[in-house]
């Protein structure tokens, strides 16, 4: 879609939302195929909340200017104000469902996240815990705790790399 938009084959007004819809369908299919992992229901709920706010706002995730400043990344406000970001938009009085947008500042990570993002992260951590504890029937308590700690450190490391 991005290449087609770049080449003038698709209009950006509908190519972006269509690409997001396709990604959501693929992720939804993956969640469905792994529905035996109960923690993925948190991921699904977070995904649905993010989808709801994105589509309610024309295919863009609204971002709170106040949260940007509290997170220490206020320099992104002019970019969002000039609509220089294809994914995000600055939250204003016309924003629909503003409480579901990126309104939660995380200063230590220099990030602003949405309630849906937090549910997704909790769900992923839950899946990691489920995976660590699944082998716990054959392992001792100390080994299970160590395995769980290593999985959680791996997830935190991957999140830190993403920053």
Residue pairs with C-beta under 8 A, 6 or more apart in sequence:
1 10
1 15
1 16
1 18
1 19
1 22
2 15
2 19
4 10
4 15
5 11
5 12
5 15
5 16
10 18
12 86
16 59
16 86
16 87
17 55
17 58
17 59
20 51
20 54
20 59
24 47
24 51
27 47
28 44
28 47
31 40
31 43
31 44
31 47
34 40
37 127
37 130
38 126
38 130
39 122
39 123
39 124
39 125
39 126
39 127
39 129
39 130
40 123
40 126
40 127
41 123
42 119
42 120
42 122
42 123
42 126
43 119
43 120
43 123
43 124
43 127
44 123
45 116
45 119
45 123
46 115
46 116
46 117
46 118
46 119
46 120
46 121
46 122
46 123
47 116
47 120
48 116
49 100
49 114
49 115
49 116
49 119
50 61
50 100
50 114
50 116
50 117
50 120
52 97
52 100
53 61
53 62
53 96
53 97
53 100
53 101
53 114
53 116
54 60
54 61
56 96
56 97
57 89
57 95
57 96
57 97
57 101
58 89
60 87
60 88
60 89
61 87
61 88
61 89
61 101
61 102
61 114
62 88
62 89
62 90
62 91
62 95
62 98
62 101
62 102
63 76
63 80
63 88
63 89
63 90
63 91
63 101
63 102
63 103
63 112
64 91
64 98
64 101
64 102
64 103
64 112
65 74
65 77
65 80
65 90
65 91
67 102
67 103
67 104
67 105
67 112
68 74
68 76
68 77
68 80
68 105
68 112
69 77
70 105
70 107
71 105
71 106
71 107
71 109
71 110
71 111
71 112
72 107
72 110
73 110
73 111
73 112
76 85
77 90
79 85
80 88
80 89
80 90
81 90
83 89
88 102
89 95
91 98
91 101
91 102
91 103
95 101
99 115
100 114
100 115
100 116
101 114
102 112
102 113
102 114
102 117
103 112
103 114
103 115
104 112
104 113
104 114
104 115
104 117
104 118
105 111
105 112
106 112
106 113
109 159
109 160
109 163
110 163
111 163
121 159
124 155
125 152
125 155
128 148
128 151
128 152
128 154
128 155
129 148
129 151
129 152
131 151
132 144
132 147
132 148
132 150
132 151
133 144
133 148
135 144
135 147
136 143
136 144
136 147
139 147
